[in-house]
Amino acid sequence: MSQTLHYLDSESLAFPPVHLALSDPNGLLAIGGDLTPKRMIAAYQEAIFPWYNADEPIMWWSPSPRAIIPLDKININRTLTKFIRKSPYHVTLNKDFDQVLSYCADAPFRKEGTWIIEEMKLAYMRLHELGYAHSIEVWHDKELVGGLYGVAINGYFSGESMFYKKSNASKIALVSLSNLLKSLGISFLDCQILNPFLQDMGCIEIPRNDFLQLQQAAITKVVPNDFWQPRSLVV
């Protein structure tokens, strides 16, 4: 059966149904539109996210299978458990979103180019200012050594990117986020696309339809108004 790529109407925020996403490349749903907060929020509400490079048009994705971490099954092995117990790091929430975003865009370990181009950075900055995008920061003394950021709509959190400058810092960020979400009874973290690091941390792939059921249930879960306020976190 042939598949058609959809082009977004600049006058409308509507996305095509996600089951119309291409199978090759996996999950490509639509092209075009803009990165305004209204369109970005509309996308995440439908489990759609933007992902493209500087020389490409804006591309919107909803892959199947979808990568998630069931939070009750996050993999904290013995080595990481010992490290957490004696960790020299401290962790914060939403204390330095700008710096986390910048490091994720130019992570020290990344060899290829980044998809977090300037337009994307500005878009996530706007979402952060509106209370939708959040960061976890891992510090060694006063140095930011790891972190992650993502987009939250009620009880649904979609992880976007992470970075580390020192050993285990990104793992600490992920465990801290997991604990934070679990404190509200949230059952999973959307990781979008599987990679070896996430797989080691307990990430699995599930069919899009199964993911959408989880996502729509999570998005109806109301969180306290002060839940994402900047503060220190306990790992």
SULBELUR-V442473 format. One record per run of one state. SS is the DSSP state (2 for helix, 1 for strand, 0 for the rest). FROM is the first residue (numbers start at 1). TO is the last residue. If there is no record, write none. Layout:
ss->SS from->FROM to->TO
ss->SS from->FROM to->TO
//
This chain:
ss->0 from->1 to->5
ss->1 from->6 to->7
ss->0 from->8 to->17
ss->2 from->18 to->20
ss->0 from->21 to->22
ss->1 from->23 to->23
ss->0 from->24 to->25
ss->1 from->26 to->26
ss->0 from->27 to->27
ss->1 from->28 to->31
ss->0 from->32 to->36
ss->2 from->37 to->45
ss->0 from->46 to->48
ss->1 from->49 to->50
ss->0 from->51 to->58
ss->1 from->59 to->61
ss->0 from->62 to->65
ss->1 from->66 to->70
ss->2 from->71 to->73
ss->0 from->74 to->77
ss->2 from->78 to->85
ss->0 from->86 to->88
ss->1 from->89 to->93
ss->0 from->94 to->96
ss->2 from->97 to->105
ss->0 from->106 to->117
ss->2 from->118 to->129
ss->0 from->130 to->132
ss->1 from->133 to->140
ss->0 from->141 to->142
ss->1 from->143 to->153
ss->0 from->154 to->155
ss->1 from->156 to->164
ss->0 from->165 to->168
ss->2 from->169 to->182
ss->0 from->183 to->187
ss->1 from->188 to->192
ss->0 from->193 to->195
ss->2 from->196 to->200
ss->0 from->201 to->202
ss->1 from->203 to->206
ss->0 from->207 to->207
ss->2 from->208 to->219
ss->0 from->220 to->230
ss->1 from->231 to->233
ss->0 from->234 to->235
//
